[in-house]
Amino acid sequence: MSSSWLPIFAALFLSVAPSLPNAIPATQSTALDGHPVQLPQDLFPGATVLIVGFSRESATASTDWGKSLAPALASTPSIGVLQLPMLAEVPSLVRPLVVRSIRKQVPSFLQHNFIPLTADEPAWKQLAGYDPHAPDAAYLLLVDKSGTVRWQTHAPCSPALVAQVAAESRKLVHTPYSKKAE
C-alpha cells in the first residue's frame, strides 16, 4: 500500500520544489548602434532586466516596459535594461530591412541597449516561459551578472509590477548569490 503512495508523494514534491535557476543562452549579436554584443558577458555588473519580444506586435508591450523601467532603475547604475526583439523567424534576406525599420523607431540614445536576436529562439522561449496564447507579450527576465534568471514575468506593464521589478533588481544587487548550493 505504501508503494502506491510513492508516485503521489513524488508528484507533490516536484510540484512544490523550487525550480533551479536557468542561465540565458550564450548569444552573439549586434546592438542597433552597431557594437557587437556577447551575452552573458556584456550584461550589466549588478543586474539586468531583459525585455524579450517574440512577435512584431510585442513591440508595444516591450516599449511600455522599457519606458517605465528606465526611470525606476535610473538611480542604480549597476542595473540596466536590454531590449531583445527575437528575429530568428524573420527570413535572413528580409532581416536587414526589419532591423533598419526598428532602428528608425528607436531613439539613438537607446540603440546601445537594443539588441536584435537572430538565433536560439527555442531556448529563449523555454527560458522566458513563452505562452503561445500570449505571443505579443513582453517577456521580462531579471538576470544576475552571470546571466542566471532570478525573476520573470510576461504580465502587462503596471506601476505595481514596475515597482516589484525595481525592488527585485536592487535586492539582487545587494544579495550575494552562490552559483552552487553547498
Contacts in CASP RR format, 6 or more apart in sequence:
PFRMAT RR
TARGET T0000
AUTHOR 0000-0000-0000
METHOD contacts of the structure
MODEL  1
MSSSWLPIFAALFLSVAPSLPNAIPATQSTALDGHPVQLPQDLFPGATVL
IVGFSRESATASTDWGKSLAPALASTPSIGVLQLPMLAEVPSLVRPLVVR
SIRKQVPSFLQHNFIPLTADEPAWKQLAGYDPHAPDAAYLLLVDKSGTVR
WQTHAPCSPALVAQVAAESRKLVHTPYSKKAE
21 148 0 8 1.000
21 149 0 8 1.000
21 150 0 8 1.000
22 127 0 8 1.000
22 148 0 8 1.000
22 149 0 8 1.000
23 40 0 8 1.000
23 146 0 8 1.000
23 147 0 8 1.000
23 148 0 8 1.000
23 149 0 8 1.000
24 39 0 8 1.000
24 40 0 8 1.000
24 50 0 8 1.000
24 124 0 8 1.000
24 127 0 8 1.000
24 141 0 8 1.000
24 143 0 8 1.000
24 147 0 8 1.000
24 148 0 8 1.000
24 149 0 8 1.000
25 39 0 8 1.000
25 120 0 8 1.000
25 123 0 8 1.000
25 124 0 8 1.000
25 127 0 8 1.000
26 38 0 8 1.000
26 39 0 8 1.000
26 40 0 8 1.000
27 37 0 8 1.000
27 38 0 8 1.000
27 39 0 8 1.000
27 117 0 8 1.000
27 119 0 8 1.000
27 120 0 8 1.000
28 36 0 8 1.000
28 37 0 8 1.000
28 38 0 8 1.000
28 39 0 8 1.000
29 36 0 8 1.000
29 37 0 8 1.000
29 39 0 8 1.000
29 115 0 8 1.000
29 116 0 8 1.000
29 117 0 8 1.000
29 118 0 8 1.000
30 36 0 8 1.000
30 37 0 8 1.000
30 115 0 8 1.000
30 116 0 8 1.000
31 37 0 8 1.000
31 111 0 8 1.000
31 112 0 8 1.000
31 113 0 8 1.000
31 114 0 8 1.000
31 115 0 8 1.000
32 99 0 8 1.000
32 102 0 8 1.000
32 103 0 8 1.000
32 106 0 8 1.000
32 111 0 8 1.000
32 112 0 8 1.000
32 114 0 8 1.000
32 115 0 8 1.000
32 116 0 8 1.000
33 108 0 8 1.000
33 111 0 8 1.000
33 112 0 8 1.000
34 111 0 8 1.000
35 112 0 8 1.000
37 115 0 8 1.000
39 115 0 8 1.000
39 147 0 8 1.000
40 143 0 8 1.000
40 145 0 8 1.000
40 146 0 8 1.000
40 147 0 8 1.000
43 82 0 8 1.000
43 143 0 8 1.000
43 145 0 8 1.000
43 146 0 8 1.000
43 147 0 8 1.000
44 78 0 8 1.000
44 79 0 8 1.000
44 80 0 8 1.000
44 145 0 8 1.000
45 78 0 8 1.000
45 145 0 8 1.000
46 78 0 8 1.000
46 79 0 8 1.000
46 144 0 8 1.000
46 145 0 8 1.000
46 172 0 8 1.000
46 173 0 8 1.000
47 78 0 8 1.000
47 79 0 8 1.000
47 80 0 8 1.000
47 142 0 8 1.000
47 143 0 8 1.000
47 144 0 8 1.000
47 145 0 8 1.000
47 150 0 8 1.000
47 169 0 8 1.000
47 172 0 8 1.000
47 173 0 8 1.000
48 79 0 8 1.000
48 80 0 8 1.000
48 81 0 8 1.000
48 82 0 8 1.000
48 142 0 8 1.000
48 143 0 8 1.000
48 145 0 8 1.000
48 147 0 8 1.000
49 69 0 8 1.000
49 73 0 8 1.000
49 79 0 8 1.000
49 80 0 8 1.000
49 81 0 8 1.000
49 82 0 8 1.000
49 140 0 8 1.000
49 141 0 8 1.000
49 142 0 8 1.000
49 143 0 8 1.000
49 165 0 8 1.000
49 169 0 8 1.000
50 82 0 8 1.000
50 84 0 8 1.000
50 140 0 8 1.000
50 141 0 8 1.000
50 142 0 8 1.000
50 143 0 8 1.000
51 62 0 8 1.000
51 65 0 8 1.000
51 66 0 8 1.000
51 69 0 8 1.000
51 81 0 8 1.000
51 82 0 8 1.000
51 83 0 8 1.000
51 84 0 8 1.000
51 138 0 8 1.000
51 139 0 8 1.000
51 140 0 8 1.000
52 84 0 8 1.000
52 85 0 8 1.000
52 86 0 8 1.000
52 117 0 8 1.000
52 124 0 8 1.000
52 128 0 8 1.000
52 138 0 8 1.000
52 139 0 8 1.000
52 140 0 8 1.000
52 141 0 8 1.000
53 59 0 8 1.000
53 61 0 8 1.000
53 62 0 8 1.000
53 84 0 8 1.000
53 85 0 8 1.000
53 86 0 8 1.000
53 137 0 8 1.000
53 138 0 8 1.000
53 139 0 8 1.000
54 86 0 8 1.000
54 121 0 8 1.000
54 124 0 8 1.000
54 125 0 8 1.000
54 128 0 8 1.000
54 130 0 8 1.000
54 135 0 8 1.000
54 139 0 8 1.000
55 135 0 8 1.000
55 136 0 8 1.000
57 135 0 8 1.000
57 136 0 8 1.000
58 85 0 8 1.000
58 135 0 8 1.000
58 136 0 8 1.000
58 137 0 8 1.000
58 138 0 8 1.000
59 85 0 8 1.000
59 105 0 8 1.000
60 136 0 8 1.000
61 136 0 8 1.000
61 137 0 8 1.000
61 138 0 8 1.000
61 156 0 8 1.000
61 157 0 8 1.000
62 83 0 8 1.000
62 85 0 8 1.000
62 138 0 8 1.000
64 138 0 8 1.000
64 156 0 8 1.000
64 157 0 8 1.000
65 138 0 8 1.000
65 140 0 8 1.000
65 157 0 8 1.000
65 162 0 8 1.000
66 81 0 8 1.000
66 83 0 8 1.000
68 157 0 8 1.000
68 159 0 8 1.000
68 162 0 8 1.000
69 81 0 8 1.000
69 162 0 8 1.000
69 165 0 8 1.000
69 166 0 8 1.000
70 81 0 8 1.000
72 162 0 8 1.000
72 163 0 8 1.000
72 165 0 8 1.000
72 166 0 8 1.000
73 79 0 8 1.000
73 80 0 8 1.000
73 81 0 8 1.000
73 166 0 8 1.000
73 169 0 8 1.000
76 169 0 8 1.000
76 170 0 8 1.000
76 173 0 8 1.000
78 173 0 8 1.000
79 169 0 8 1.000
79 170 0 8 1.000
79 173 0 8 1.000
80 113 0 8 1.000
81 113 0 8 1.000
82 113 0 8 1.000
82 114 0 8 1.000
82 115 0 8 1.000
83 110 0 8 1.000
83 113 0 8 1.000
83 114 0 8 1.000
83 115 0 8 1.000
84 115 0 8 1.000
84 116 0 8 1.000
84 117 0 8 1.000
84 124 0 8 1.000
85 102 0 8 1.000
85 114 0 8 1.000
85 116 0 8 1.000
85 117 0 8 1.000
86 116 0 8 1.000
86 117 0 8 1.000
86 121 0 8 1.000
86 124 0 8 1.000
87 95 0 8 1.000
87 98 0 8 1.000
87 99 0 8 1.000
87 116 0 8 1.000
87 117 0 8 1.000
87 118 0 8 1.000
88 117 0 8 1.000
88 118 0 8 1.000
88 119 0 8 1.000
88 120 0 8 1.000
88 121 0 8 1.000
89 121 0 8 1.000
90 98 0 8 1.000
90 118 0 8 1.000
95 118 0 8 1.000
98 116 0 8 1.000
99 116 0 8 1.000
102 114 0 8 1.000
102 116 0 8 1.000
103 111 0 8 1.000
106 114 0 8 1.000
117 124 0 8 1.000
124 130 0 8 1.000
127 141 0 8 1.000
127 149 0 8 1.000
128 139 0 8 1.000
128 141 0 8 1.000
128 152 0 8 1.000
128 154 0 8 1.000
129 139 0 8 1.000
129 152 0 8 1.000
129 154 0 8 1.000
130 139 0 8 1.000
130 154 0 8 1.000
131 137 0 8 1.000
131 154 0 8 1.000
134 154 0 8 1.000
137 154 0 8 1.000
137 155 0 8 1.000
137 156 0 8 1.000
138 154 0 8 1.000
138 157 0 8 1.000
139 152 0 8 1.000
139 153 0 8 1.000
139 154 0 8 1.000
140 152 0 8 1.000
140 153 0 8 1.000
140 154 0 8 1.000
140 165 0 8 1.000
141 149 0 8 1.000
141 151 0 8 1.000
141 152 0 8 1.000
142 149 0 8 1.000
142 150 0 8 1.000
142 151 0 8 1.000
142 152 0 8 1.000
142 165 0 8 1.000
142 168 0 8 1.000
142 169 0 8 1.000
142 172 0 8 1.000
143 149 0 8 1.000
143 150 0 8 1.000
144 150 0 8 1.000
144 172 0 8 1.000
144 177 0 8 1.000
146 179 0 8 1.000
148 177 0 8 1.000
148 179 0 8 1.000
150 168 0 8 1.000
150 172 0 8 1.000
150 177 0 8 1.000
151 165 0 8 1.000
151 168 0 8 1.000
151 172 0 8 1.000
153 161 0 8 1.000
153 165 0 8 1.000
155 161 0 8 1.000
END
